[in-house]
Structure formats: structure tokens, C-alpha cells
Amino acid sequence: MFNKHPKIHKILQDNFEIFPENYLVQPQQMDEGIEQYHKYLEQICNQTSKEEKKTKNKNPWTDEERRLFKQAIKEGSSKDWKAMAAIIKTRSPPQVRSYYQKYMKKKRQKLKSENKNE
């Protein structure tokens, strides 16, 4: 039953003391307990998966998208997210805005470090 879910299997391996060898219960109680524990472990695994999805960048920007982004800035579409998204075509205005903010932050940091080296 747990072999289908590698995360659950790993949690069971790490926490085997939850089911001590000398623990005597009726078979029906054991089945109910295992079922409840299984549901609990699935909830934990689903929560972890959601957290991983939040931090993982599913769709990184391609070189072509970066090129079009820089082209849009040169054309004066800076901070007009809809216009920039129309030029890039594969990104939504919120994605363009987010990328722009990160791009400008890196640019400022680079300028700051260059000024310190002079």
C-alpha cells in the first residue's frame, strides 16, 4: 500500500517506532489506525508538494525571451507590462513585471559592486 507513495514509505521508514513490535490490538483497530495514519501521511506529502511548487521555477525564461525583454526596454516599453508582454508573446504582464523587478535589482547590484571596485 505504501510502496505506491515513496514519500510515505520514507516517512514510515524514518518513524517506524510509531508501530512498536509488542503493540497488541484487534485487527480491525489496526486497519483503522493504519488507514488514518495513511491519510495523515498523504496530507503531509501534499503539503510538502505545494511548498516545493511555490519555490520551484517551473518555466525559466529562455534566451529568446530575454532578448525580446531587453528589446522591449530599448524600445521604451519599460514599465508598460502589457506592451512588453505583447512583444515577448510567451509571458503574461505579471510575469514580465516580476522579471523586470529581478532584472533591475541585479543591474543595481552589479553597478554598486562596480562602483566599489573603482
C-alpha positions in Angstrom: 0.0 0.0 0.0 2.7 2.5 0.9 5.1 1.4 -1.9 3.0 3.4 -4.3 3.9 6.6 -2.4 7.7 6.9 -2.0 7.4 9.9 0.4 5.0 8.0 2.7 7.3 4.9 2.5 10.2 7.1 3.5 8.3 8.7 6.4 7.3 5.2 7.7 10.9 4.0 7.5 12.1 7.1 9.4 9.3 6.8 12.0 8.9 3.0 12.4 8.8 3.4 16.2 5.2 4.6 15.8 4.2 1.0 15.4 6.2 -0.9 18.1 6.5 -4.7 17.7 4.8 -5.5 21.0 1.8 -3.3 20.4 -1.3 -5.6 20.5 -4.6 -4.5 19.1 -7.5 -6.1 17.4 -7.0 -6.5 13.6 -9.9 -4.1 12.9 -8.4 -1.4 15.1 -5.0 -1.9 13.4 -6.6 -1.5 10.0 -8.4 1.7 11.1 -5.2 3.1 12.6 -3.2 2.4 9.5 -5.8 3.9 7.3 -5.9 7.1 9.5 -2.1 7.2 9.6 -2.0 6.8 5.8 -4.4 9.8 5.3 -2.3 11.8 7.7 0.9 11.0 5.8 -0.7 11.8 2.5 -1.7 15.2 3.9 1.9 15.8 4.9 3.2 14.8 1.5 0.6 17.0 -0.3 1.7 20.0 1.9 5.3 19.4 1.1 4.5 19.2 -2.6 2.7 22.5 -2.5 5.6 24.2 -0.8 8.0 22.8 -3.4 5.8 24.1 -6.2 5.9 27.6 -4.7 9.7 27.7 -4.6 10.4 25.9 -7.8 10.6 27.9 -11.0 8.6 25.7 -13.4 9.2 27.7 -16.5 12.5 29.6 -16.6 13.0 32.4 -19.2 14.6 31.3 -22.5 17.4 33.2 -24.2 14.9 34.4 -26.8 12.5 35.7 -24.2 15.4 37.5 -22.5 16.4 39.0 -25.8 12.9 40.2 -26.5 12.7 41.6 -23.0 15.8 43.7 -23.5 14.5 44.8 -26.9 11.2 45.9 -25.2 13.2 48.0 -22.7 15.2 49.6 -25.5 12.0 50.5 -27.4 10.8 52.4 -24.4 8.1 50.0 -23.2 9.7 49.9 -19.8 7.1 49.5 -17.0 4.3 49.1 -19.6 3.8 45.4 -18.7 1.1 44.8 -21.3 3.2 46.3 -24.1 6.2 44.3 -23.0 4.2 41.1 -22.8 2.9 41.8 -26.3 6.4 42.0 -27.6 7.5 38.8 -25.7 4.3 36.9 -26.5 5.0 34.0 -24.3 4.8 35.8 -20.9 1.9 37.5 -19.1 2.1 41.1 -17.8 2.6 39.9 -14.2 5.4 37.6 -15.2 7.1 40.4 -17.2 6.8 42.8 -14.2 8.3 40.2 -11.8 11.2 39.5 -14.2 11.7 43.3 -14.7 12.0 43.8 -10.9 14.5 41.0 -10.6 16.4 42.2 -13.6 16.7 45.8 -12.3 17.7 44.5 -8.8 20.6 42.5 -10.4 21.5 45.5 -12.5 21.6 47.8 -9.5 23.7 45.3 -7.5 26.2 45.0 -10.4 26.5 48.8 -10.6 27.0 49.0 -6.9 29.8 46.4 -6.9 31.5 48.1 -9.9 31.5 51.4 -8.1 33.1 49.8 -5.0 35.9 48.3 -7.2 36.8 51.7 -8.6 
